[in-house]
Amino acid sequence: MSNYILKNGQIINEGKSFQGDLLIRNGLIERIDKQIENTINAKEIDAEGKLILPGCIDDQVHFREPGLTHKANVSTESRAAVAGGITSFMEMPNTVPSAVTIEKLEEKYAIASQTSLANYSFYLGTTNSNIEEIKRVNPETICGVKIFMGSSTGDMLVDDPKALEDVFRYAPSIITTHCEDDPMIKENFQKFIKEYGEELPAKFHPLIRSEEACFKSSSFAVSLAKKYNSRLHILHISTAKELELFRNDIPLEEKRITAEACVHHLWFTDKDYETKGNFIKWNPAVKTEKDRTGIWQGVLDNRIDVIATDHAPHTLDEKKQTYAKAPSGGPLVQHALLAILEKSKEGIIPIERVVEKMAHAPAILFRVKNRGFLREGYFADVVMVNPNESQDVRKENLLYKCGWSPFDGYTFSNRIERTFVNGKIAYENQAIVESSLGMRLSFNNFQ
């Protein structure tokens, strides 16, 4: 086990920014101080002029394994994640087969234990008929359960009222939801198809997957959570209207109902469909500038608690199909932190809040053990960022298996210089370091 001292870096942690040293020993952060004497022959890394941040925790990714590995797999996407400063991820259940039993869930953990460079956890998926599996969940060993209250693959759309009530009544862990009203979306889609046919352009995506469809489903989920006092986390908020459903007058630790914003809803607007087309086709849809502004306000005033990616890669050929046939989703983990740091340089969000929303808050919300902060005794998941060197996005430096990015051609004004996962260097000098594998996340979880 290598030991390191990061010297004279700008440490950003728990709302503070200060220059100092950070000692990594035996996989843990042993000491943080203004100056640390090297008494253990640790390798010293000059961090002067660099930012030292806790590794990001992404609470929503789709790494496509098993069954959809022509798009991505745990190995490729976890490497893209650490290259982007994301040291832990929570992966969704809509693989093939869907992870809707404890047995199938553990098969995914087995894959990650052999291939993931980042730390990992997996959600158990819900169906209209798997409530007994949900009751068996050990909330200390998985991140949560996931309900698709909008279209999904296989049989994972939960649209039976009793099944929904049972999940909110009995789930022993946090419930995460994709909230869009499916009947409303289908009705909108048929209306636009009737008018425009198969050549329907992508710009109508936010009208098909509309504000009304999102709000109707989100408000229903909130009503169920309040009825049963469930812990509910609504993913990828895409409208300003939904913000009225969430509180900011109590600490995150006390919230039973929380919300997430995703990078694409904070970056793009419906104007970008003209140039990006299907490459910014996500569910829920990227919507108006007013919605983007509202989501940013929700992030800043704490009605929205975390920033994540909803990383969901598809192949170029799949995305190049007509709008009606092209799948929704796109790859983001390699550039998510850089994108939000860019907004920090633009003055939209303080860098301390970037760290809060992408590292601290997911750790608090999901009750992740000993991660998400730069604290003595915590796992050394650490990111060094060079704020004075740029990072361009081009096909040649993408680590995603799908080989494309919605940020193609963009140059970020920060560069990820090093990423440590459990005290070992996983990314350095613009290259992956195959030093060790990530660990299964554990949780201080209780209802």
C-alpha positions in Angstrom: 0.0 0.0 0.0 1.5 3.3 -1.1 1.3 6.3 1.1 1.1 9.9 -0.2 1.3 13.5 1.1 -0.4 16.0 -1.1 1.6 19.2 -0.4 0.3 22.8 -0.5 -2.9 22.2 -2.2 -6.1 24.3 -2.0 -8.3 22.0 0.0 -12.1 22.4 -0.6 -14.1 20.6 2.0 -17.2 21.2 4.2 -17.8 24.8 3.1 -14.2 25.9 3.6 -11.2 26.5 1.3 -7.7 26.6 2.7 -4.2 25.8 1.7 -2.7 22.7 3.3 -1.4 19.2 3.2 -3.2 15.9 3.1 -1.7 12.6 4.2 -3.0 9.3 2.7 -1.9 6.2 4.6 -3.0 2.6 4.2 -6.0 3.7 2.1 -7.3 6.2 4.5 -7.0 10.0 5.1 -4.7 10.0 8.1 -4.2 13.7 8.6 -5.2 17.1 7.1 -3.1 20.1 8.3 -1.5 23.3 7.1 1.8 21.5 7.0 2.6 17.8 7.5 6.1 16.5 8.2 7.0 13.4 6.2 8.0 11.0 8.9 6.9 7.8 7.1 8.7 8.0 3.8 5.4 8.8 2.0 5.6 9.8 -1.7 5.2 13.6 -1.8 3.0 15.1 -4.6 3.3 18.8 -5.2 -0.3 20.2 -5.2 0.5 23.9 -5.2 -2.0 25.7 -7.3 -4.2 22.6 -7.5 -7.6 22.0 -6.0 -8.0 19.0 -3.6 -11.6 17.8 -3.4 -13.3 14.7 -2.0 -14.2 12.2 -4.7 -17.7 12.7 -6.2 -20.5 10.2 -5.5 -22.8 9.8 -8.4 -26.2 8.5 -7.2 -27.6 7.6 -10.7 -25.8 5.8 -13.5 -26.6 3.2 -16.1 -23.5 1.1 -16.8 -25.5 -1.4 -18.9 -24.1 -4.7 -17.6 -25.4 -7.4 -17.9 -27.1 -7.7 -21.2 -26.5 -4.4 -22.9 -22.8 -4.4 -23.0 -22.6 -3.3 -26.7 -23.3 0.1 -25.2 -21.2 0.0 -22.1 -20.0 -2.1 -19.2 -18.9 -1.7 -15.6 -15.2 -1.8 -16.5 -15.3 0.9 -19.2 -17.7 3.3 -17.5 -16.0 3.0 -14.1 -12.8 4.0 -15.7 -14.5 7.0 -17.4 -15.9 7.9 -14.0 -12.6 8.0 -12.1 -11.1 10.0 -15.0 -13.8 12.5 -14.3 -13.3 12.6 -10.5 -16.2 10.3 -9.7 -14.9 7.7 -7.2 -18.2 6.0 -6.2 -21.4 5.3 -8.2 -24.9 3.9 -7.7 -26.1 1.9 -10.7 -29.7 1.4 -11.9 -31.5 -1.9 -12.2 -32.8 -1.7 -15.8 -30.2 -4.1 -17.3 -31.0 -7.4 -19.0 -32.1 -9.2 -17.1 -33.5 -6.5 -14.8 -32.1 -6.5 -11.2 -35.5 -7.1 -9.6 -34.5 -10.0 -7.3 -31.8 -10.1 -4.6 -30.1 -12.9 -6.6 -29.8 -10.9 -9.8 -28.6 -7.9 -7.8 -25.8 -9.9 -6.2 -24.8 -11.1 -9.7 -24.2 -7.4 -10.5 -22.1 -6.9 -7.4 -20.0 -9.9 -8.4 -19.3 -8.4 -11.8 -18.3 -5.1 -10.2 -16.0 -6.8 -7.6 -14.0 -8.1 -10.5 -14.1 -5.1 -12.9 -14.9 -1.8 -11.3 -12.2 0.8 -10.7 -14.6 2.9 -8.7 -16.5 2.1 -5.6 -20.0 0.8 -6.3 -23.5 0.1 -5.2 -26.6 -1.1 -7.0 -30.3 -0.4 -6.7 -33.0 -3.1 -6.5 -35.6 -2.5 -9.2 -39.3 -2.6 -8.5 -42.1 -4.2 -10.5 -45.8 -4.6 -10.1 -45.2 -7.9 -8.4 -41.9 -8.1 -6.5 -42.8 -6.6 -3.1 -41.5 -9.7 -1.3 -38.1 -9.1 -2.8 -38.2 -5.5 -1.7 -39.0 -6.5 1.9 -35.8 -8.7 1.9 -33.5 -5.7 1.1 -30.7 -5.1 3.6 -30.5 -1.3 3.7 -26.9 -1.5 5.0 -25.6 -3.3 1.9 -27.4 -1.6 -1.0 -28.1 2.0 -1.9 -31.8 1.7 -2.3 -34.8 0.6 -4.4 -35.8 2.2 -7.7 -39.3 2.8 -9.1 -39.8 3.7 -12.7 -43.0 5.8 -12.6 -42.5 6.4 -16.3 -41.6 4.3 -19.3 -38.8 1.8 -18.8 -37.4 -1.4 -20.2 -38.9 -4.8 -19.5 -41.6 -5.0 -16.9 -40.1 -2.3 -14.6 -42.8 0.4 -15.2 -44.7 0.3 -11.9 -48.2 1.5 -12.8 -50.4 -0.6 -10.5 -51.7 1.6 -7.6 -51.5 -1.2 -5.0 -48.0 -2.1 -6.0 -46.9 1.5 -5.6 -48.6 1.8 -2.2 -46.9 -1.4 -1.1 -43.4 -0.2 -2.1 -43.9 3.1 -0.2 -45.3 1.2 2.8 -42.8 -1.6 3.1 -39.5 -0.6 1.4 -36.8 -0.8 4.2 -34.4 1.6 2.4 -34.6 4.9 0.5 -36.9 4.9 -2.5 -35.7 6.6 -5.7 -38.1 7.4 -8.5 -38.1 8.3 -12.1 -41.3 10.5 -12.3 -43.1 11.0 -15.5 -46.8 10.2 -16.1 -46.8 7.5 -18.8 -50.4 7.8 -20.1 -49.9 11.5 -20.6 -46.6 11.0 -22.5 -48.1 8.3 -24.8 -51.0 10.6 -25.6 -48.7 13.5 -26.4 -46.5 11.2 -28.5 -49.4 10.0 -30.6 -50.5 13.5 -31.2 -47.1 14.6 -32.5 -46.6 11.5 -34.6 -50.0 12.0 -36.2 -48.9 15.5 -37.3 -45.3 14.9 -38.2 -44.9 11.2 -38.8 -41.6 9.4 -38.4 -39.7 12.6 -39.3 -40.8 14.1 -36.0 -37.8 16.3 -34.9 -36.2 16.0 -31.5 -37.2 19.6 -30.5 -40.6 18.3 -29.6 -39.2 15.9 -27.0 -39.8 18.4 -24.1 -43.4 18.9 -25.2 -44.1 15.1 -25.4 -42.4 14.4 -22.1 -43.9 17.6 -20.7 -43.8 19.7 -17.6 -47.3 18.5 -16.8 -46.3 14.8 -17.1 -43.4 15.4 -14.7 -45.3 17.3 -12.1 -48.2 15.0 -12.0 -46.0 12.0 -11.3 -43.6 13.8 -8.9 -46.5 15.2 -6.9 -48.1 11.7 -6.7 -44.8 10.2 -5.4 -44.5 12.9 -2.8 -48.1 12.3 -1.6 -47.3 8.6 -1.2 -44.1 9.3 0.7 -46.0 11.6 3.1 -48.7 9.1 3.6 -46.3 6.4 4.6 -43.4 8.6 6.0 -41.1 7.0 3.4 -37.7 8.2 2.5 -38.1 9.4 -1.1 -35.5 10.7 -3.5 -36.8 12.0 -6.8 -34.3 11.8 -9.5 -33.4 14.2 -12.4 -35.7 17.1 -11.7 -36.3 18.8 -15.1 -38.9 21.5 -14.4 -39.0 24.6 -12.3 -42.6 23.8 -11.3 -41.5 20.6 -9.5 -39.4 22.7 -7.0 -42.5 23.6 -5.1 -42.6 20.0 -3.9 -39.4 20.2 -1.9 -38.3 21.9 1.4 -35.2 23.9 2.2 -36.1 24.9 5.7 -34.6 21.9 7.4 -31.1 20.2 7.2 -30.6 17.4 4.7 -30.1 14.9 7.5 -33.7 15.6 8.6 -35.4 15.5 5.2 -37.6 12.5 4.3 -38.2 13.8 0.7 -35.2 14.9 -1.4 -34.4 15.7 -5.0 -31.6 15.4 -7.5 -30.6 17.6 -10.5 -28.6 16.2 -13.4 -25.7 17.8 -15.3 -27.6 17.9 -18.6 -30.6 19.8 -17.1 -28.2 22.3 -15.6 -26.2 22.8 -18.9 -28.5 22.4 -21.9 -31.9 23.9 -22.9 -34.5 23.2 -25.6 -32.6 25.6 -27.9 -29.8 23.0 -28.1 -32.0 20.4 -29.9 -31.4 22.4 -33.1 -27.7 21.5 -33.1 -27.5 18.4 -30.7 -30.8 16.6 -31.7 -31.0 13.1 -30.3 -27.6 13.6 -28.5 -29.4 15.5 -25.8 -32.5 13.3 -25.8 -32.9 12.3 -22.2 -35.9 11.2 -20.1 -37.0 13.4 -18.5 -36.4 15.9 -21.3 -34.1 18.9 -21.3 -36.6 21.7 -21.2 -36.7 25.5 -21.3 -34.2 28.1 -20.2 -36.7 29.1 -17.5 -36.6 25.5 -16.2 -32.8 25.4 -16.3 -32.7 28.7 -14.3 -35.2 27.3 -11.8 -33.3 24.1 -11.3 -30.1 26.1 -10.7 -32.0 28.2 -8.1 -33.2 24.9 -6.5 -29.6 23.7 -6.3 -28.5 26.9 -4.7 -31.3 27.3 -2.2 -31.2 23.6 -1.2 -34.6 22.5 -2.5 -32.5 20.3 -4.7 -30.0 18.3 -2.7 -27.5 16.6 -5.0 -26.1 16.9 -8.5 -25.6 13.6 -10.5 -25.4 12.4 -14.1 -28.0 9.8 -15.1 -25.1 8.5 -17.2 -26.9 6.3 -19.8 -24.8 5.6 -22.9 -26.2 4.3 -26.2 -24.2 3.6 -29.4 -23.8 6.2 -32.1 -25.8 4.2 -34.5 -28.7 4.0 -32.0 -28.6 7.8 -31.5 -28.4 8.5 -35.2 -31.8 6.9 -35.8 -35.0 9.1 -36.2 -36.2 10.8 -33.1 -39.0 8.3 -32.6 -36.6 5.4 -32.7 -33.5 6.8 -31.0 -33.2 5.8 -27.3 -33.0 8.4 -24.6 -29.8 8.9 -22.5 -26.2 9.9 -22.9 -22.7 9.5 -21.4 -21.6 12.0 -18.8 -19.5 10.6 -16.0 -16.1 11.6 -17.5 -17.1 15.3 -17.7 -19.7 15.9 -15.0 -17.4 17.4 -12.4 -15.6 19.5 -15.1 -19.0 20.8 -16.4 -20.1 22.0 -12.9 -16.7 23.4 -12.1 -17.1 25.4 -15.4 -20.3 26.9 -14.0 -18.4 27.7 -10.8 -15.8 29.7 -12.8 -18.7 31.5 -14.5 -19.9 32.6 -11.1 -23.1 30.5 -11.1 -22.2 28.2 -8.1 -19.4 28.6 -5.5 -16.9 25.8 -5.7 -17.6 24.9 -2.0 -21.2 24.2 -3.1 -20.0 22.1 -6.1 -18.3 19.8 -3.5 -21.3 19.9 -1.3 -23.7 18.8 -4.0 -21.5 16.2 -5.7 -19.7 14.7 -2.7 -21.0 15.6 0.7 -24.8 15.6 0.0 -25.0 12.2 -1.6 -23.0 10.8 1.2 -25.4 12.3 3.8 -28.5 11.5 1.9 -27.7 7.8 1.3 -25.8 7.5 4.6 -22.7 6.2 2.9 -20.1 5.0 5.5 -16.9 7.0 5.7 -16.9 8.6 2.2 -17.9 11.9 0.6 -15.7 14.1 2.8 -12.0 14.9 3.4 -11.9 13.7 7.0 -9.3 11.9 9.0 -10.2 8.2 9.2 -12.3 8.3 6.0 -11.4 6.4 2.9 -9.0 8.3 0.7 -11.3 9.1 -2.3 -9.6 12.2 -3.4 -9.5 14.3 -6.6 -6.8 16.8 -7.7 -7.9 19.4 -10.2 -5.7 21.7 -12.1 -7.7 25.0 -12.5 -5.1 26.4 -14.9 -5.0 23.8 -17.5 -7.8 23.0 -20.0 -9.4 19.7 -20.9 -10.8 19.3 -24.4 -13.5 16.8 -25.3 -12.8 14.8 -28.5 -13.3 11.2 -29.6 -9.6 10.3 -29.0 -9.7 11.0 -25.3 -13.1 9.5 -24.4 -13.2 6.5 -22.2 -16.8 5.7 -22.8 -17.4 2.5 -24.7 -20.0 4.2 -26.8 -17.3 6.6 -28.1 -19.2 9.9 -28.1 -20.1 12.8 -25.7 -22.8 15.5 -25.7 -19.9 17.8 -24.9 -18.0 16.9 -28.1 -15.8 19.8 -29.2 -16.1 21.7 -25.9 -13.0 22.7 -24.0 -13.3 22.9 -20.2 -11.0 25.3 -18.3 -10.1 22.8 -15.6 -8.3 19.5 -15.9 -8.6 16.4 -13.7 -5.0 15.7 -12.7 -5.3 12.7 -10.3 -7.9 10.6 -8.8 -7.4 8.4 -5.7 -9.8 5.6 -4.9 -9.3 4.1 -1.5 -5.9 5.6 -1.3 -4.6 4.3 -4.6 -4.1 6.3 -7.7 -6.7 5.3 -10.3 -6.1 8.2 -12.8 -2.9 10.2 -13.4 -1.4 12.2 -16.3 -4.5 11.7 -18.5 -4.3 7.9 -18.2 -6.0 5.2 -16.2 -3.8 3.5 -13.6 -4.8 -0.1 -13.1 -3.6 -0.2 -9.5 -6.6 -1.8 -7.7 -10.3 -2.2 -7.9 -13.0 -0.3 -6.1 -15.0 -1.4 -3.0 -18.6 -2.2 -2.4 -20.2 0.8 -0.6 -21.8 0.3 2.8 -24.4 2.4 4.5 -25.5 3.5 7.9 -29.1 2.9 6.8 -32.2 2.8 8.8 -35.7 4.1 8.5 
